[in-house]
Amino acid sequence: MSFSDRNVHKDAEVAVKMLVVAIPTAVSQSDVVAYSHTPGFDFEILSVKSYCRVKAGTVTGQVKVGTGSVLQAAAVFTTATEVNAPLVASRAGRRGTRTQAINVHFTTDGTGALTNGFLTIRYRKRHLAGEG
């Protein structure tokens, strides 16, 4: 039997990819793009987590497919704690096409700064076994 996308179950961990984006330390930034990645295939965002070693002030992160947010609210950073960011309820809001980018944005206030801050995005290819 040959191996193809249609042979991989949509919930298989082997189909999951992870994108780890470092959030720069810069104060007074508003919705600045930290990183943009185009997977090159139809995809779905599965989860977004934030982490930092140390945080000062207010710092938030945002993950977008194209220009639409995949999060219910901006991802918050908490010192030395991994935080799950809530995804939008609609699966369509978490999906992108092969030409769309996964864009990671951040916002800081006048004193906002992170030490070793990251957003981790888990995503997978779409149209695997069991999907239309």
C-alpha positions as CSV (number, residue, x, y, z in Angstrom):
1,M,0.0,0.0,0.0
2,S,1.4,3.4,-0.9
3,F,1.6,6.2,1.6
4,S,-0.3,9.4,0.8
5,D,-2.1,12.2,2.6
6,R,-5.4,10.3,2.3
7,N,-3.8,7.4,4.3
8,V,-3.0,9.6,7.3
9,H,-5.8,10.0,9.9
10,K,-6.6,13.7,10.6
11,D,-5.9,13.2,14.3
12,A,-2.5,11.5,13.8
13,E,0.4,13.3,15.6
14,V,2.6,12.6,12.6
15,A,0.5,15.1,10.6
16,V,1.1,17.9,13.1
17,K,3.7,20.6,12.6
18,M,4.9,23.1,15.2
19,L,5.9,26.7,14.6
20,V,7.9,28.3,17.5
21,V,8.2,32.1,17.2
22,A,10.4,34.2,19.4
23,I,8.7,37.5,20.5
24,P,11.2,40.3,20.4
25,T,11.8,42.6,23.3
26,A,10.5,46.1,22.3
27,V,8.4,48.5,24.1
28,S,5.5,50.6,22.8
29,Q,4.7,48.3,19.8
30,S,1.2,47.9,18.4
31,D,0.2,44.8,16.4
32,V,3.7,44.4,14.9
33,V,4.4,41.3,12.8
34,A,7.0,39.2,14.5
35,Y,7.0,36.4,11.9
36,S,5.0,35.2,8.8
37,H,5.0,31.7,7.5
38,T,3.2,30.3,4.4
39,P,3.0,26.5,4.8
40,G,2.3,25.9,1.1
41,F,-0.7,23.6,1.7
42,D,-4.2,23.9,3.1
43,F,-3.9,23.9,6.9
44,E,-5.7,24.1,10.2
45,I,-4.4,25.7,13.4
46,L,-4.8,23.2,16.3
47,S,-3.4,25.2,19.3
48,V,-1.5,28.3,20.3
49,K,0.5,28.6,23.5
50,S,2.5,31.4,25.0
51,Y,5.6,31.2,27.3
52,C,8.2,33.6,28.7
53,R,10.8,33.4,31.3
54,V,10.2,36.9,32.6
55,K,7.6,39.5,31.8
56,A,7.4,43.2,32.6
57,G,4.4,45.5,31.8
58,T,1.8,44.3,29.3
59,V,2.7,42.1,26.3
60,T,0.2,40.2,24.2
61,G,0.5,38.0,21.1
62,Q,-1.9,37.4,18.2
63,V,-2.0,34.6,15.6
64,K,-3.7,35.3,12.3
65,V,-4.4,33.4,9.1
66,G,-4.0,36.2,6.6
67,T,-5.7,39.1,8.4
68,G,-8.2,37.1,10.5
69,S,-7.4,36.2,14.0
70,V,-7.6,32.5,15.0
71,L,-7.8,33.5,18.7
72,Q,-10.9,34.5,20.8
73,A,-8.7,37.1,22.6
74,A,-5.0,38.0,22.4
75,A,-2.6,35.5,23.9
76,V,-1.3,36.7,27.2
77,F,2.2,36.0,28.7
78,T,2.7,35.0,32.3
79,T,6.2,34.7,33.9
80,A,7.5,31.2,33.8
81,T,4.1,29.7,32.8
82,E,2.9,28.2,29.6
83,V,-0.6,29.6,28.7
84,N,-3.1,28.1,26.3
85,A,-4.7,30.8,24.1
86,P,-8.3,30.1,23.3
87,L,-9.0,29.5,19.6
88,V,-12.1,30.8,17.8
89,A,-15.0,28.4,17.9
90,S,-15.4,28.2,14.1
91,R,-13.1,25.7,12.5
92,A,-13.3,27.8,9.3
93,G,-11.8,30.6,11.3
94,R,-8.7,28.5,12.1
95,R,-8.1,27.2,8.5
96,G,-6.0,28.6,5.7
97,T,-5.3,27.8,2.1
98,R,-1.9,27.0,0.5
99,T,-1.4,30.6,-0.4
100,Q,-2.3,32.1,3.0
101,A,0.3,32.9,5.7
102,I,0.3,32.2,9.4
103,N,1.1,35.6,10.9
104,V,2.3,36.2,14.4
105,H,1.8,39.7,15.9
106,F,2.7,41.2,19.2
107,T,1.7,44.3,21.2
108,T,3.5,45.9,24.1
109,D,2.7,48.9,26.3
110,G,5.2,51.6,27.3
111,T,7.0,49.2,29.7
112,G,6.1,45.8,28.2
113,A,9.1,43.5,27.7
114,L,9.7,39.8,27.6
115,T,12.8,37.7,28.4
116,N,12.8,34.5,26.3
117,G,9.2,35.0,25.0
118,F,7.7,32.5,22.5
119,L,4.4,31.7,20.8
120,T,4.1,28.0,19.8
121,I,1.6,27.3,17.1
122,R,0.5,23.7,16.3
123,Y,-1.0,23.2,12.9
124,R,-1.6,20.4,10.5
125,K,-2.2,19.8,6.8
126,R,-5.9,19.5,5.8
127,H,-7.6,17.0,3.5
128,L,-6.3,13.9,5.3
129,A,-8.1,10.7,5.7
130,G,-11.6,11.3,7.1
131,E,-11.9,14.8,5.8
132,G,-13.8,16.2,2.8
